[in-house]
Amino acid sequence: MKFFHLVWRGLLRRKLRTLFTALSIFIAFLLFGALMALRVAFGMGVDLAGQDRLVMIQKVSFIQPLPLGYLNRIAATDGVSAVTHSSWFGGVYQDPKNFFAQFAVDPESWLAMYPEYVLPDAQKQAWFGNRTGAVVGRALADRFGWKVGDRVPLKGTIWRTADDAPWTFTIDGIYEAGTKGTDTTQFFFHYAYLNETRTFGKDLTGWYVVRVADPAQSEDVAARLDALFANSSSETKTSTEKAFVQAFAKQIGDIGSILMAILGAVLFTILLVAANTMAQAVRERTNELAIMKTLGFGDGQLLGLVLMESVLLAVLGGGAGLLMAWLITQRGDPTGGLLPAFFLPTRDLVLGIVLILALGIAAGLLPAWQAGRLRIVDALRRQG
């Protein structure tokens, strides 16, 4: 680091050019952080899907229900340690624009299956004992200003009551995220209330969630479960929860690939900008580099100085952009509760740091190599 002052003076040689290049890198890595956070949101919990959980759906279509009578047969299958079920409700709260996910579940087995939904014991017991009760995620509660004890009416769009009146629920609890990235925008209520009140579809459920005793045997257990209901009126398709969530997320398009394509284009453009800046800086200092060689600086030293300058420029701009992105994502969902998760994962933060260093090295490599192989006589003649 004894030559750091030379590197710093090199960056300050053209202050405006350095500033605009650093700002370009800053914006690129601010965008990187935002896109990685959006990728998490649109991934809809793929990375958080349980390794020991399977999801069973109707073989023909996800929207086709399964008989509730399958529950005991699934529970008795070898390799299954727990089972629960869920049904999509699809109600409207006040205005169709107020969309959020609503599921009819069996409360006790559902919370046992998903320990990442953290709920105080008192609220759990209140929900278990209240047939028209519901629990909501913290982000959803904050979005609408709900609190425990509030009454929430939902207008059924799929499931309707006999008199077509709204379904009314009492909020018995607000769950927090036990694991970072857990979806806290959901609304859960009793399947029993749905089943006894709806006008059709009695004793049908949307899908089953199965916990396997040994995650290594997930594929075998899935095959046994599907074989159990083969040739029935409602054949099944069972897969790991991760595969199910990925398939569900891709119904709205491969958002991850789209975001990565955008990010790749941005970073490539910034690489060209930074490389051009360094190339110009080296050309402008040809005479100075020749003098430094005359004073005893070796080819390797000059190469290292130019690379240090390039990396420092990338670190200043990219580091600030990445830090700003992290600070923004720390404040949570900017949409006010529409996204199921919004944060910058540690792995993406580390990836961002690696990309910053790679950008600095790649942008400065060719100019540094040219500076290192510079011949003193040619350099002085070129300037003269």
C-alpha positions in Angstrom: 0.0 0.0 0.0 3.0 2.4 0.0 2.1 3.5 -3.5 -1.5 4.1 -2.7 -1.0 7.9 -3.0 0.1 7.4 -6.6 -3.1 5.4 -7.3 -5.2 8.0 -5.7 -3.6 10.9 -7.6 -4.1 9.0 -10.8 -7.9 8.8 -10.1 -8.0 12.5 -9.3 -6.2 13.5 -12.5 -9.5 13.8 -14.4 -11.9 14.4 -11.5 -15.1 14.8 -13.6 -14.4 11.6 -15.7 -13.7 9.6 -12.6 -16.8 11.0 -10.9 -19.1 10.0 -13.8 -17.5 6.6 -14.1 -17.9 6.0 -10.4 -21.6 7.1 -10.6 -22.2 4.7 -13.5 -20.8 1.8 -11.4 -22.7 3.0 -8.4 -26.0 2.9 -10.3 -25.1 -0.5 -11.8 -24.6 -2.1 -8.4 -27.6 -0.3 -6.9 -29.6 -1.9 -9.6 -27.9 -5.2 -9.0 -29.0 -5.2 -5.3 -32.6 -4.2 -6.2 -32.9 -6.8 -8.9 -31.5 -9.5 -6.6 -34.1 -8.5 -4.0 -36.9 -8.7 -6.6 -35.6 -12.1 -7.7 -36.1 -13.3 -4.1 -39.6 -11.8 -4.1 -40.7 -13.3 -7.4 -39.0 -16.6 -6.5 -41.9 -16.9 -4.0 -40.0 -18.8 -1.4 -38.2 -21.3 -3.6 -35.0 -21.0 -1.4 -37.1 -21.4 1.8 -39.0 -24.5 0.6 -38.6 -27.3 3.1 -36.3 -30.2 2.1 -38.5 -32.6 4.0 -41.9 -31.4 2.6 -43.8 -32.8 -0.4 -46.7 -31.2 -2.2 -49.5 -33.4 -3.7 -51.8 -32.0 -6.3 -54.3 -33.3 -8.8 -52.5 -35.0 -11.7 -54.6 -33.3 -14.4 -54.4 -29.7 -13.1 -53.4 -27.8 -10.1 -56.8 -26.1 -10.0 -58.7 -29.5 -9.7 -59.4 -30.4 -6.0 -58.6 -33.7 -4.2 -60.9 -35.7 -1.9 -60.5 -35.0 1.8 -60.7 -38.7 2.2 -57.1 -39.1 1.0 -55.8 -37.6 4.3 -55.8 -40.7 6.4 -54.4 -42.9 3.6 -51.5 -40.4 3.1 -50.8 -40.3 6.8 -50.7 -44.1 7.0 -48.1 -44.4 4.1 -44.7 -45.6 5.0 -42.2 -42.8 5.2 -44.8 -40.1 6.0 -44.4 -38.4 9.4 -47.1 -35.6 9.0 -49.7 -34.4 6.6 -51.9 -31.3 6.2 -53.9 -29.7 3.5 -54.8 -26.3 2.0 -57.3 -24.7 -0.3 -57.2 -21.5 -2.2 -60.0 -19.1 -1.3 -59.7 -16.2 -3.7 -61.8 -13.6 -1.9 -62.0 -9.9 -2.4 -61.4 -7.4 0.4 -63.2 -4.1 -0.2 -61.7 -3.7 -3.7 -60.4 -6.3 -6.3 -57.1 -4.3 -6.3 -56.5 -5.3 -2.7 -55.2 -8.7 -3.7 -53.5 -11.0 -1.1 -53.3 -14.8 -0.8 -56.0 -16.5 1.3 -55.9 -20.2 2.3 -58.3 -22.5 4.1 -56.2 -24.8 6.3 -56.4 -27.1 9.3 -54.9 -24.8 11.9 -53.0 -27.1 14.1 -51.4 -29.4 11.5 -50.7 -26.4 9.3 -48.7 -24.5 11.9 -46.9 -27.7 12.9 -45.9 -28.2 9.2 -44.7 -24.6 8.9 -42.8 -23.6 12.1 -41.5 -20.6 10.3 -44.9 -19.0 10.9 -44.3 -17.7 14.4 -47.4 -17.0 16.5 -47.7 -16.4 20.2 -49.2 -19.4 22.1 -52.2 -17.3 23.3 -53.0 -16.3 19.7 -52.6 -19.9 18.5 -55.1 -21.2 21.1 -57.5 -18.4 20.3 -57.4 -19.4 16.6 -57.7 -23.1 17.2 -60.9 -22.5 19.2 -62.5 -20.0 16.9 -64.1 -21.5 13.8 -64.4 -18.2 12.0 -61.0 -17.0 13.2 -58.0 -16.2 11.0 -54.3 -15.4 11.3 -52.5 -13.0 9.0 -48.9 -12.2 8.3 -47.3 -9.1 9.8 -46.8 -7.4 6.4 -50.4 -8.0 5.5 -51.6 -6.6 8.8 -49.5 -3.5 8.5 -50.7 -3.0 4.9 -54.3 -2.7 6.0 -53.8 -1.6 9.6 -55.4 -4.7 11.0 -54.9 -5.8 14.6 -56.0 -8.7 16.7 -59.8 -8.7 17.2 -60.6 -6.9 14.0 -63.5 -8.3 11.9 -62.5 -8.7 8.2 -65.2 -9.4 5.5 -64.1 -11.1 2.3 -66.4 -11.4 -0.8 -66.2 -14.9 -2.2 -65.3 -15.2 -5.9 -65.0 -19.0 -6.1 -66.6 -20.2 -2.9 -69.9 -18.5 -1.9 -72.3 -18.7 1.0 -75.9 -19.8 0.6 -77.2 -16.2 0.8 -74.2 -14.8 -1.1 -73.2 -12.7 1.9 -69.5 -11.9 2.5 -67.4 -14.3 4.6 -66.6 -12.6 7.8 -63.4 -13.5 9.8 -62.0 -12.4 13.2 -58.3 -11.9 13.3 -57.1 -14.1 16.2 -53.4 -13.7 15.5 -50.6 -12.0 13.5 -47.7 -14.2 12.6 -44.1 -13.1 12.3 -41.4 -14.5 10.0 -39.4 -17.1 11.9 -36.9 -17.2 9.0 -35.8 -14.3 6.9 -37.7 -14.3 3.7 -40.8 -16.0 5.1 -43.9 -14.8 3.3 -45.9 -12.6 5.8 -48.5 -11.4 3.3 -50.9 -14.4 3.7 -54.3 -14.9 5.3 -55.1 -18.3 6.9 -58.5 -19.5 8.2 -60.3 -22.7 9.2 -61.0 -25.2 6.4 -63.9 -26.5 8.5 -65.6 -23.1 8.2 -65.1 -23.1 4.4 -66.3 -26.7 4.1 -69.5 -26.4 6.1 -70.5 -23.0 4.6 -69.8 -23.2 0.9 -72.5 -24.2 -1.5 -70.5 -26.8 -3.5 -67.3 -28.7 -3.3 -67.9 -30.3 0.1 -65.1 -32.5 1.4 -62.7 -31.4 -1.3 -59.3 -29.7 -0.7 -56.8 -28.0 -3.0 -53.6 -29.8 -2.2 -51.8 -31.8 0.5 -48.5 -31.0 2.1 -46.6 -34.0 3.4 -43.6 -34.2 5.7 -41.3 -37.2 5.1 -39.4 -38.8 7.9 -36.2 -39.0 5.8 -35.6 -36.2 3.2 -33.3 -38.5 1.3 -36.3 -40.8 0.6 -38.5 -38.0 -0.7 -38.7 -39.3 -4.3 -39.5 -42.8 -3.1 -42.2 -41.6 -0.8 -43.7 -39.4 -3.6 -43.8 -42.4 -5.9 -45.5 -44.5 -3.3 -48.1 -41.8 -2.7 -48.9 -41.4 -6.4 -49.1 -45.2 -6.8 -51.6 -45.3 -3.9 -54.1 -43.2 -5.9 -53.3 -44.5 -9.4 -56.3 -45.4 -11.5 -58.6 -43.5 -9.1 -61.0 -40.7 -10.2 -58.5 -38.2 -8.8 -55.0 -39.3 -9.6 -52.2 -37.4 -8.0 -48.8 -35.8 -8.8 -46.5 -35.5 -5.8 -43.2 -33.5 -5.9 -40.9 -31.8 -3.5 -42.1 -28.4 -2.2 -39.2 -26.7 -3.9 -40.2 -28.1 -7.3 -43.8 -27.2 -6.7 -43.0 -23.6 -5.8 -40.7 -23.2 -8.8 -43.4 -24.5 -11.1 -46.0 -22.2 -9.5 -43.7 -19.1 -9.8 -42.9 -19.8 -13.5 -46.6 -19.5 -14.3 -46.1 -15.8 -14.4 -42.9 -16.2 -16.4 -39.3 -17.0 -15.6 -38.7 -13.7 -13.8 -35.3 -14.8 -12.5 -34.0 -15.3 -16.0 -35.4 -12.0 -17.2 -33.8 -10.1 -14.3 -30.5 -11.8 -14.8 -30.5 -10.9 -18.5 -31.1 -7.3 -17.7 -28.4 -7.4 -15.1 -25.9 -9.0 -17.4 -26.5 -6.3 -20.1 -26.0 -3.5 -17.5 -22.8 -5.0 -16.1 -21.4 -5.6 -19.5 -22.1 -2.0 -20.5 -20.5 -0.7 -17.3 -17.4 -2.9 -17.9 -17.0 -1.2 -21.3 -17.4 2.2 -19.7 -14.8 1.5 -17.0 -12.4 -0.2 -19.4 -12.6 2.9 -21.7 -11.9 5.2 -18.7 -8.8 3.2 -17.7 -7.5 3.0 -21.3 -7.8 6.8 -21.6 -6.1 7.3 -18.3 -3.1 5.2 -19.3 -2.8 6.9 -22.7 -2.8 10.3 -21.1 0.0 9.2 -18.7 2.2 7.5 -21.2 5.0 10.1 -20.7 4.7 9.8 -16.9 4.8 6.0 -17.0 7.9 6.2 -19.1 9.6 8.4 -16.6 8.5 6.1 -13.8 10.2 3.2 -15.7 13.3 5.4 -16.0 13.3 5.9 -12.2 13.3 2.1 -11.6 9.7 1.0 -11.6 9.4 -2.5 -13.1 6.9 -3.8 -15.5 5.1 -5.7 -12.7 4.9 -2.6 -10.5 3.3 -0.5 -13.2 0.9 -3.3 -14.1 -0.1 -3.5 -10.4 -0.5 0.3 -10.0 -2.9 0.5 -13.0 -4.8 -2.5 -11.8 -5.1 -1.0 -8.3 -6.4 2.2 -9.7 -9.1 0.3 -11.7 -10.1 -1.9 -8.7 -10.2 1.2 -6.4 -12.5 2.9 -8.9 -14.8 -0.1 -9.0 -14.8 -0.5 -5.2 -15.7 3.1 -4.6 -18.6 3.2 -7.0 -19.8 -0.4 -6.7 -19.3 -0.6 -3.0 -21.4 2.5 -2.4 -24.1 1.2 -4.8 -24.2 -2.2 -3.1 -24.3 -0.5 0.4 -27.2 1.7 -0.7 -29.1 -1.3 -2.1 -28.6 -3.2 1.2 -29.8 -0.2 3.2 -32.9 0.2 1.0 -33.8 -3.5 1.2 -33.3 -3.4 5.0 -36.4 -1.1 5.1 -38.5 -3.9 3.8 -41.0 -4.2 1.0 -41.3 -0.8 -0.8 -44.7 -1.7 -2.2 -46.4 -1.7 1.2 -46.9 -5.4 1.5 -47.5 -6.6 -2.0 -44.3 -8.6 -2.2 -44.0 -11.8 -0.2 -40.4 -11.1 0.6 -37.9 -8.3 -0.2 -34.4 -8.5 1.1 -30.8 -8.9 -0.2 -29.6 -12.4 0.7 -26.1 -12.7 2.1 -25.1 -14.9 -0.9 -26.1 -12.2 -3.3 -24.2 -9.6 -1.2 -21.1 -11.7 -1.4 -21.7 -12.2 -5.2 -21.9 -8.4 -5.6 -18.6 -7.9 -3.8 -17.0 -10.5 -6.1 -18.5 -8.9 -9.2 -17.1 -5.5 -8.1 -13.6 -6.9 -7.8 -14.0 -8.8 -11.1 -15.2 -5.6 -12.8 -12.2 -3.7 -11.5 -9.7 -6.3 -12.6 -11.4 -6.9 -16.0 -11.6 -3.2 -16.8 -8.0 -2.5 -15.9 -6.3 -5.7 -17.2 -5.7 -4.6 -20.8 -4.5 -1.0 -19.9 -2.4 -2.5 -17.1 -0.8 -5.0 -19.5 -0.1 -2.2 -22.0 1.5 0.0 -19.3 3.6 -2.9 -18.1 5.1 -3.7 -21.6 5.6 0.0 -22.4 9.1 0.7 -23.8 10.7 3.9 -22.5 12.1 5.2 -25.8 8.8 4.6 -27.7 6.8 6.2 -25.0 8.9 9.4 -24.9 8.9 9.5 -28.7 5.1 9.2 -28.8 4.7 12.1 -26.4 7.2 14.2 -28.1 
